[in-house]
Amino acid sequence: MTTMSRPPADPSELRATRKAALGSWLLHGLEDAKGTHQGPGGLADKQKKHHWWQVMCLTGVDYFSTLGYQPAIAALAAGAISPLATLVLVAVTLFGALPVYRRVAGESHRGEGSIAMLERLLPKWRGKLLVLVLLGFAATDFMITMTLSAADATAHLIENPFAPDALHGQEVAVTLVLLALLAAVFLRGFKEAIGVAVVLVVLYLGLNVVVIARSLAEAAAHPVAVGDWWQTLNTSHGNPLMAVAIALLVFPKLALGLSGFETGVAVMPQVRGGAADTQENPAGRIQGTRRMLTTAAVIMSSFLVTSSFTTVVLIPEDEFLPGGQANGRALALLAHEYLGPGFGTVYDVSTIAILWFAGASAMAGLLNLVPRYLPRYGMAPAWAKAVRPLVLVFTLIGFLITWLFEADVDAQGGAYATGVLVLMTSAAVAVTLSARRLQQRKRTIGFGIITVLFVYTTVANIFERPEGIRIAGFFILGIISISLLSRVLRSFELHATHVRLDTQALEFMAENLSGPIGIIAHEPLRQSADAYRQKLASSTEASHFPSDYRPLFLEVTVDDSSDFETALEVRGVVRHGFAVLEVHGPVVPNTIASVLLHIRDVTGLMPHVYFRWTEGNPAVNLLRFLVLGEGEIAPVTREILREAEPDVTKRPWVHVG
């Protein structure tokens, strides 16, 4: 085709500016405001679903990657009794966390997790504030997962014998590069993430099988080493029963090995369901998710027990200390020592890759949670429903955390454990309350015991490593402050996701074909005949209605002023001979503005709304508007209409008298 055969370009069509093109790219894939999206960059009806074992690998890059540092942390925290403490961890995993999250999967199948279950239990602002606090802990968990995993990947890279000497002392720079590469994956798209996760998990677990099998064989070939460990266990703590008791006490230090369950339910919408699944009851997806959680827990428990035993038996205790060869990389040291530097390097590469990609699981969790809650509450800008701007924000926060902690794995462990344990405790509380509400006595008792265990573990971890709760406190304070500020700044926006007039309401409009349509704002608590007559008389006197003019009354009932985005259903009723439009909404002025604009669009006629001036202090009334959804109605309604419709000739009229 020659240039002459192409259709001529329209000179009136100006090429998009770079700024507009950048904005379009950043907001590509903007998620819906109702929280129905299925994960980062995916829409509910269009995204391809995957087998449960494939999704297990996606959440497994977070869960299984803890093998890179968990054995070393266990040995450093518990010493010779780390295998016993790990057995306690496994028992809590299989008989505590797993039953809890299997129930969460059944009751919160859209990926909201236990946060949504607790949100439903507390109404209005109390529920919103609880969600913000839990989101703060979730942000702590997921953000520290990204930075801690990237820092540990850096440690494995630098400690490799073939690594260039120039990398030593550059831990922060290398970690920042890894975080930037992770951000690049999400900025480009996340469609292939599960495929990458499957390859990484299969390779990593396969190499770990080889390393642990070789280490077990080495331990069996040197019974003296096992005997020395057993003697140390007995002599250092008096007797086996005392060792078990101490293992129970030090168990909270091993809480990092419980990670992965929250991300497991967060990515649950990616699981392929059955043909008979419905949006309200996806039984196949729930079954697949429970199978995914159980399989991951059993696999991880097996690796934790065997790795804790081999590392504590075969590696000298001083090597686990900061600066030692096993600090943060115990299994990697065994791979190099017993399988040679070549295999050890391959193991290091796989460990680096899965630790780096563990941040992908955490990023997916953040991108799943934030758009489901904050924009819906009006507590985040509208662009927070898009993936790419959030990726940039989370990456910059990750850069800051890495710089503050100097890419130190041990320094971030307390905050990571705190975030994980608080979320697991909230999940245990949620399922306990759910079982109690359904009058399931045995399950209520069982989940109650698990809740007490998690509460103990969380409190013990906070006292042991108080820096974790301090870091989480900064996240919570930041989220609450930014959320409330955003709510104030967005208070003058339209809140309605859609407006629908019922048949009776439409018939009221049809009675006036020439316009304008007069609407009197009326308090829904004053529904006597005298109240309507007095309101009509005062509005007629102030606005000089014709004697035969029959305006409509509009009544807004505030159900939950903490809500932000909502669907408005306008119902027409006849009360004492007066035509009344009834609607429920979270905020009176915004609801009135949305209804007026919808009436204009449906009828083609210009609505005129009539108010009385609100009595009282204007500052107090403005505060009532922000918190209770009422207060200074007339001027706020006018301001919302001005923001929503810049063209004054198309803007509904506001009359105040």
C-alpha positions in Angstrom: 0.0 0.0 0.0 1.4 3.4 -0.9 0.9 6.6 1.0 -1.4 7.8 -1.8 -3.8 4.9 -1.3 -4.2 5.5 2.4 -7.2 7.6 3.5 -6.1 11.2 4.3 -5.7 12.1 7.9 -8.2 14.5 9.5 -6.2 17.6 10.4 -8.8 18.4 13.1 -7.8 15.3 15.0 -4.9 16.5 17.1 -2.3 14.0 18.2 -2.5 13.3 21.9 0.0 15.1 24.0 2.6 13.2 25.9 0.9 14.1 29.2 -2.4 12.7 28.0 -0.8 9.6 26.6 1.0 9.0 30.0 -2.2 9.5 31.8 -4.1 7.1 29.6 -1.3 4.5 30.1 -1.3 4.9 33.9 -5.1 4.6 34.2 -5.3 1.6 31.8 -7.4 -1.1 33.3 -9.1 1.1 35.8 -11.0 -1.2 38.1 -14.7 -0.9 38.9 -15.6 0.8 42.2 -17.8 -2.1 43.5 -14.9 -4.4 44.4 -15.8 -7.1 41.9 -12.4 -7.2 40.2 -10.6 -10.5 40.4 -7.1 -9.3 41.1 -4.5 -6.9 39.6 -5.4 -5.9 36.1 -8.2 -8.4 35.7 -11.9 -7.9 35.3 -14.5 -10.2 36.8 -15.9 -11.6 33.5 -12.9 -11.4 31.3 -10.0 -12.8 33.2 -8.8 -16.3 32.6 -9.1 -18.6 35.6 -6.5 -21.2 36.5 -6.2 -24.6 38.2 -5.9 -24.5 42.0 -2.4 -25.9 41.9 -1.3 -23.2 39.5 -2.7 -20.5 41.9 -1.0 -22.3 44.7 2.3 -21.6 43.0 1.4 -17.9 42.8 0.8 -17.7 46.6 3.6 -20.2 47.1 6.3 -17.8 45.9 5.6 -16.0 49.1 4.9 -19.0 51.3 7.6 -21.4 50.0 10.2 -18.7 49.6 10.4 -18.4 53.4 12.6 -21.6 53.3 15.3 -19.2 52.1 15.5 -17.7 55.6 13.2 -19.5 58.0 15.6 -22.3 59.0 18.3 -19.8 59.9 15.8 -17.6 61.8 14.6 -20.6 63.7 18.1 -21.7 64.6 19.1 -18.2 65.6 15.9 -17.8 67.8 15.6 -21.2 69.3 19.1 -22.8 69.0 19.2 -26.6 69.6 15.4 -26.8 70.2 14.5 -25.2 66.8 13.2 -28.6 65.5 10.9 -28.8 68.5 9.8 -25.2 68.1 9.2 -25.9 64.4 7.0 -28.9 65.2 4.9 -26.5 67.3 4.8 -24.1 64.3 3.6 -27.0 62.1 0.9 -28.0 64.6 -0.4 -24.4 64.7 -0.3 -24.3 60.9 -2.2 -27.6 60.3 -4.6 -27.4 63.2 -4.9 -23.7 63.6 -4.3 -21.5 60.6 -5.5 -24.0 58.0 -9.0 -24.6 59.5 -9.4 -20.8 60.0 -8.6 -19.9 56.4 -10.5 -22.8 54.9 -13.6 -21.2 56.5 -12.5 -17.7 55.4 -12.4 -19.1 51.9 -16.0 -20.2 52.2 -17.3 -17.0 53.6 -15.3 -14.4 51.7 -14.8 -15.9 48.2 -14.2 -12.7 46.3 -10.7 -12.2 47.8 -11.6 -9.7 50.5 -10.4 -12.1 53.2 -11.2 -11.9 56.9 -11.3 -8.1 56.7 -14.6 -8.2 54.9 -16.0 -10.6 57.4 -15.2 -8.3 60.3 -16.4 -5.2 58.3 -19.9 -6.8 58.2 -20.0 -7.3 61.9 -19.4 -3.6 62.8 -21.6 -1.0 61.2 -20.9 2.5 60.0 -17.8 4.4 61.0 -16.6 1.8 63.5 -16.4 -0.8 60.8 -14.6 1.6 58.5 -12.0 2.5 61.1 -11.5 -1.2 61.9 -10.9 -1.9 58.2 -8.4 0.9 58.0 -6.5 -0.5 61.0 -6.4 -4.0 59.5 -5.4 -2.6 56.2 -2.5 -0.9 58.0 -1.4 -4.3 59.3 -2.0 -5.9 55.8 0.2 -3.1 54.3 2.9 -3.9 56.9 2.7 -7.6 56.0 2.7 -7.2 52.3 5.1 -4.3 52.0 7.7 -5.9 54.4 7.2 -9.1 52.4 8.4 -7.3 49.3 11.3 -5.5 50.9 12.4 -8.4 53.2 12.3 -10.9 50.4 14.2 -8.6 48.0 16.8 -8.0 50.8 17.2 -11.7 51.4 17.5 -12.3 47.6 20.3 -9.7 47.7 22.0 -11.6 50.6 22.0 -14.9 48.6 23.3 -13.1 45.6 26.2 -11.3 47.3 27.2 -14.4 49.5 27.5 -16.6 46.4 31.2 -17.4 45.9 31.0 -16.5 42.2 29.5 -13.1 42.9 31.7 -10.1 42.0 33.5 -8.5 44.9 32.1 -5.1 43.8 28.7 -6.2 45.0 29.8 -6.4 48.6 28.6 -3.4 50.6 26.0 -2.6 47.9 23.1 -4.4 49.5 20.8 -1.4 49.4 21.5 -0.7 45.7 21.0 -4.3 44.7 17.7 -4.5 46.7 16.4 -1.3 45.0 17.2 -2.8 41.6 15.2 -6.0 42.4 12.2 -3.9 43.6 12.4 -1.8 40.5 12.4 -5.0 38.3 9.4 -6.3 40.3 7.6 -3.0 39.6 8.4 -3.3 35.9 6.6 -6.6 35.8 3.4 -5.1 37.1 3.7 -2.0 35.0 3.8 -4.1 31.9 1.1 -6.5 33.0 0.5 -9.5 35.2 -1.1 -12.0 32.8 1.9 -14.3 32.8 2.6 -14.1 36.5 1.1 -17.5 37.3 3.1 -19.2 34.6 6.3 -17.7 36.0 5.3 -18.7 39.5 4.7 -22.3 38.5 8.2 -22.6 37.0 9.9 -20.9 40.0 8.0 -23.0 42.6 8.6 -26.3 40.8 12.3 -25.6 40.3 12.8 -24.3 43.8 11.0 -27.0 45.6 12.7 -29.7 43.5 16.1 -28.3 44.4 15.1 -28.1 48.1 14.2 -31.8 47.9 17.7 -32.6 46.7 19.4 -30.4 49.3 17.4 -31.7 52.2 17.7 -35.3 51.1 21.5 -34.9 50.8 21.6 -33.2 54.2 19.5 -36.0 55.8 21.9 -38.5 54.3 24.9 -36.6 55.6 23.3 -36.5 59.1 22.6 -40.2 59.0 26.2 -40.8 58.0 27.5 -38.8 60.9 25.5 -40.1 63.9 27.9 -38.2 66.2 26.5 -34.9 65.0 23.0 -36.1 65.7 24.2 -37.3 69.1 25.9 -34.1 69.9 22.7 -32.2 69.1 20.6 -34.5 71.3 23.0 -34.2 74.1 23.0 -30.4 73.8 19.2 -30.5 73.8 19.1 -32.5 77.0 21.9 -30.8 78.9 21.0 -27.2 78.1 17.4 -27.5 79.2 17.5 -30.2 81.8 15.1 -32.8 80.3 13.0 -33.2 77.2 9.8 -31.9 78.9 11.5 -28.7 79.7 12.8 -28.5 76.1 9.2 -28.9 74.9 8.0 -26.1 77.3 10.7 -23.8 76.0 9.8 -24.6 72.4 6.3 -23.5 73.2 7.6 -20.3 74.6 9.9 -19.5 71.7 7.4 -20.5 69.1 6.3 -16.8 68.4 9.8 -16.1 67.2 9.2 -18.5 64.3 5.9 -16.9 63.2 7.4 -16.0 59.8 6.7 -19.6 58.8 3.0 -18.8 59.0 3.0 -16.4 56.1 1.1 -17.2 52.9 -2.4 -17.9 54.1 -3.6 -14.3 53.8 -2.2 -14.0 50.2 -3.8 -17.4 49.5 -7.3 -16.1 50.1 -6.4 -12.8 48.4 -5.7 -14.5 45.1 -8.6 -16.9 45.5 -10.6 -15.3 42.6 -7.9 -16.6 40.2 -9.0 -20.2 41.0 -11.0 -21.9 38.3 -14.5 -23.0 39.6 -17.0 -25.5 38.5 -19.5 -25.2 35.7 -22.4 -24.9 38.3 -20.7 -22.0 40.1 -22.6 -18.8 40.6 -21.3 -15.4 41.6 -23.1 -15.8 45.0 -22.1 -19.4 45.5 -18.9 -20.4 43.7 -18.8 -23.9 45.3 -16.1 -25.2 42.9 -13.8 -22.2 43.5 -14.2 -22.6 47.2 -13.4 -26.3 47.0 -10.3 -25.6 44.8 -9.1 -22.9 47.2 -9.4 -25.1 50.2 -7.5 -27.8 48.4 -4.8 -25.2 47.5 -4.5 -24.1 51.1 -4.3 -27.6 52.4 -1.7 -28.8 49.9 0.5 -25.7 50.4 0.4 -26.2 54.2 1.3 -29.9 54.1 4.2 -29.3 51.6 5.5 -26.4 53.6 5.2 -28.2 57.0 7.3 -31.1 55.6 10.0 -28.8 54.4 10.0 -26.8 57.7 10.5 -29.9 59.9 13.2 -31.5 57.8 15.1 -28.3 57.1 15.1 -27.2 60.7 16.6 -30.5 61.8 19.3 -30.7 59.2 20.5 -27.1 59.6 20.7 -27.2 63.4 22.6 -30.6 63.3 25.0 -29.9 60.5 25.8 -26.2 60.8 27.8 -24.7 63.7 25.8 -22.4 66.0 28.0 -19.4 65.4 27.4 -19.5 61.7 23.8 -18.4 62.3 24.9 -15.2 64.0 24.9 -11.9 62.0 27.9 -12.0 59.6 27.9 -15.8 59.6 27.7 -17.9 56.5 24.3 -19.3 57.4 22.7 -16.1 58.5 19.6 -15.9 56.4 20.7 -18.6 54.1 21.1 -21.9 56.0 20.0 -24.3 53.2 22.1 -22.4 50.7 25.1 -23.1 52.8 24.3 -26.8 52.9 23.8 -26.8 49.2 27.3 -25.4 48.6 29.0 -27.5 51.2 27.5 -31.0 50.3 26.6 -30.6 46.6 29.4 -28.4 45.4 29.6 -24.7 44.3 28.0 -25.5 40.9 24.8 -26.9 42.4 25.0 -24.3 45.1 25.0 -21.5 42.6 22.0 -23.0 40.8 20.3 -23.2 44.2 21.2 -19.6 44.9 19.8 -18.5 41.6 16.5 -20.3 42.2 16.4 -18.9 45.7 17.1 -15.4 44.5 14.4 -15.7 41.8 11.7 -17.0 44.1 12.5 -14.5 46.9 12.4 -11.7 44.3 9.1 -13.0 42.9 7.7 -13.4 46.5 7.2 -9.7 46.3 4.9 -10.3 43.3 2.5 -12.3 45.6 2.6 -9.5 48.1 2.1 -6.8 45.4 -0.9 -8.8 44.1 -2.3 -8.8 47.6 -2.0 -5.1 47.9 -3.4 -4.4 44.5 -6.3 -6.7 45.4 -7.1 -5.1 48.8 -6.7 -1.4 48.3 -9.1 -1.0 45.4 -11.7 -3.0 47.2 -11.9 -0.8 50.2 -10.4 2.7 50.1 -11.9 4.1 46.9 -15.3 2.6 47.9 -15.0 4.5 51.1 -14.0 7.7 49.3 -10.7 7.4 51.2 -8.4 7.3 48.2 -8.3 9.2 44.9 -10.2 7.8 42.0 -6.9 6.7 40.4 -6.4 4.3 43.3 -8.7 1.9 41.4 -6.1 1.5 38.7 -3.1 -0.9 38.9 -0.2 1.1 37.6 -0.4 4.2 39.8 -0.7 1.9 42.9 2.4 -0.1 41.7 4.4 3.1 41.5 3.2 4.2 45.0 4.0 0.8 46.6 7.4 0.7 44.9 8.4 4.1 46.2 7.3 3.0 49.7 9.4 -0.1 49.3 12.4 2.0 48.3 11.9 4.1 51.4 11.7 1.0 53.7 14.8 -0.5 52.1 16.8 2.6 52.6 15.6 3.0 56.2 16.4 -0.6 57.2 19.6 -0.7 55.0 18.3 -3.9 53.3 18.7 -5.8 56.6 16.6 -9.0 56.7 16.8 -9.4 60.5 15.7 -5.8 61.2 12.5 -6.3 59.1 11.6 -9.6 60.6 9.7 -8.2 63.6 7.4 -6.0 61.5 6.8 -8.8 59.0 5.8 -11.2 61.8 3.6 -8.6 63.5 1.7 -8.0 60.3 1.2 -11.7 59.6 0.1 -12.5 63.1 -2.4 -9.7 63.5 -4.1 -10.7 60.2 -4.2 -14.3 61.3 -5.6 -13.3 64.7 -8.3 -11.2 63.0 -9.2 -14.1 60.8 -9.5 -16.4 63.8 -11.7 -13.8 65.5 -13.9 -13.5 62.4 -14.5 -17.2 62.0 -15.1 -17.6 65.7 -17.8 -14.9 65.6 -19.2 -16.4 62.4 -19.5 -19.8 64.1 -21.1 -18.3 67.1 -23.6 -16.4 65.0 -24.6 -19.6 63.3 -24.9 -21.4 66.7 -22.2 -23.9 65.9 -21.1 -24.6 69.4 -18.2 -27.1 68.9 -16.7 -25.0 66.1 -17.1 -21.8 68.2 -15.1 -23.4 71.0 -12.5 -24.8 68.6 -12.0 -21.5 66.8 -12.0 -19.7 70.1 -9.1 -21.8 71.3 -7.2 -21.0 68.1 -8.0 -17.3 68.6 -6.5 -17.4 72.1 -3.4 -19.1 70.7 -3.0 -16.5 68.0 -3.6 -13.7 70.5 -0.9 -15.1 72.7 1.5 -15.5 69.8 0.9 -11.9 68.6 1.3 -10.4 72.1 4.4 -12.4 72.7 5.9 -11.3 69.4 5.1 -7.7 70.1 6.8 -7.8 73.5 9.8 -9.7 72.0 10.2 -7.4 69.0 8.4 -4.1 69.7 9.8 -2.5 66.6 7.2 -4.5 64.6 4.2 -2.8 66.2 5.9 0.6 65.9 6.4 0.1 62.1 2.8 -1.2 61.8 1.7 1.9 63.8 3.3 4.1 61.2 1.5 2.3 58.4 -1.8 2.5 60.3 -1.4 6.2 61.1 -0.4 6.9 57.5 -3.4 5.0 56.0 -5.9 6.6 58.4 -4.5 10.1 57.9 -4.4 9.9 54.1 -7.8 8.1 54.0 -9.6 10.8 56.1 -7.9 13.6 54.2 -9.0 12.0 50.9 -12.6 11.6 52.3 -12.7 15.3 53.0 -11.3 16.3 49.6 -13.8 14.0 47.8 -16.8 15.1 49.9 -18.0 17.3 47.1 -18.1 14.6 44.5 -21.1 12.7 43.3 -21.3 9.4 45.2 -23.9 7.5 43.2 -22.7 4.5 41.1 -26.1 4.7 39.4 -29.6 6.2 39.9 -32.8 4.5 39.0 -36.3 5.9 39.1 -39.2 3.5 39.7 -42.4 3.6 37.6 -44.3 5.8 40.0 -41.5 8.3 40.1 -41.4 8.4 36.3 -45.1 9.0 36.2 -44.7 12.0 38.4 -42.2 13.4 35.9 -44.6 12.7 33.0 -47.3 15.0 34.5 -45.1 18.0 33.7 -44.0 17.9 30.1 -43.1 21.6 29.6 -41.0 22.0 32.7 -39.3 23.2 34.8 -39.6 20.4 37.4 -39.9 21.9 40.9 -38.6 19.8 43.7 -38.8 20.7 47.4 -36.2 19.2 49.7 -38.0 17.8 52.8 -37.0 16.1 56.0 -38.1 12.5 56.0 -38.8 12.6 59.7 -41.6 15.1 59.3 -44.3 13.2 57.3 -47.5 14.5 58.7 -50.0 16.3 56.4 -49.4 19.6 58.2 -45.7 19.3 57.7 -46.1 18.9 53.9 -48.6 21.8 53.7 -46.4 24.1 55.8 -43.3 23.3 53.7 -45.3 23.9 50.4 -46.7 27.2 51.8 -43.3 28.5 52.9 -41.7 27.4 49.6 -44.5 29.1 47.6 -44.1 32.3 49.6 -40.3 32.4 49.2 -40.2 31.3 45.6 -43.5 32.7 44.2 -44.9 29.5 42.7 -48.0 29.9 40.5 -51.1 29.0 42.5 -51.8 25.9 40.5 -48.2 24.6 40.6 -47.6 21.2 42.1 -44.0 20.6 42.9 -42.5 17.2 44.0 -41.1 16.6 47.5 -37.7 14.9 47.7 -36.8 13.0 50.9 -33.3 11.6 51.5 -32.9 9.0 54.3 -29.4 8.6 55.6 -28.7 4.9 56.3 -24.9 4.8 56.8 -23.1 8.1 56.5 -19.7 6.3 56.5 -20.5 4.9 53.0 -19.3 6.7 49.9 -20.2 5.0 46.6 -23.7 3.6 46.5 -26.5 2.9 44.1 -29.6 5.1 44.5 -33.1 3.7 44.0 -35.7 6.5 43.9 -39.2 5.5 44.8 -42.3 7.5 44.1 -45.1 7.5 46.7 -48.2 9.6 47.3 -48.5 10.8 50.9 -51.4 12.9 52.1 -52.1 13.8 48.5 -48.5 15.0 47.8 -46.2 13.5 45.3 -43.0 12.4 47.1 -39.7 11.0 45.9 -38.0 8.7 48.5 -34.4 7.7 48.3 -31.8 6.3 50.7 -28.2 7.5 50.5 -25.1 8.0 52.7 -25.0 11.8 52.4 -28.0 14.2 51.8 -26.5 16.9 49.5 -24.6 14.5 47.3 -27.7 12.3 46.9 -29.9 15.2 46.0 -27.4 16.4 43.4 -27.2 12.9 41.8 -31.0 12.6 41.7 -31.3 16.1 40.1 -28.8 15.4 37.4 -30.4 12.0 36.7 -33.9 13.7 36.4 -32.4 16.2 34.0 -30.9 13.5 31.8 -34.0 11.3 31.8 -36.6 13.9 31.2 -34.6 16.6 29.3 -36.2 19.2 31.6 -34.3 21.4 34.1 -35.0 20.6 37.8 -35.3 23.4 40.3 -34.8 22.4 43.9 -36.0 24.5 46.8 -34.3 24.6 50.3 -34.6 26.4 53.6 -31.5 27.9 55.1 -30.1 25.6 57.8 -30.1 26.9 61.3 -27.0 26.8 63.5 -23.3 27.5 63.3 -21.9 27.0 59.7 -18.7 25.4 60.9 -20.7 22.9 63.0 -23.0 22.2 60.2 -20.1 21.5 57.8 -18.7 19.1 60.3 -22.1 17.3 60.6 -22.0 17.1 56.8 -18.6 15.4 56.8 -19.4 13.0 59.6 -23.1 12.5 59.6 -24.0 13.2 56.0 -26.4 16.1 56.9 -25.7 19.7 58.1 -25.3 22.5 55.6 -27.5 21.1 52.8 -28.3 23.9 50.4 -24.9 25.5 49.7 -23.2 22.1 49.7 -25.7 20.8 47.2 -25.0 23.8 45.0 -21.2 23.3 45.2 -21.5 19.6 44.3 -23.6 20.5 41.2 -21.1 23.1 40.3 -18.3 20.6 40.5 -20.2 18.0 38.5 -21.6 20.3 35.8 -19.3 23.1 34.7 -21.8 24.4 32.2 -24.1 26.7 34.1 -26.8 26.5 31.4 -27.0 22.7 32.0 -26.8 22.9 35.8 -30.0 22.3 37.9 -31.2 25.4 39.8 -30.8 25.7 43.5 -33.2 28.1 45.4 -32.8 28.9 49.0 -35.3 30.9 51.1 
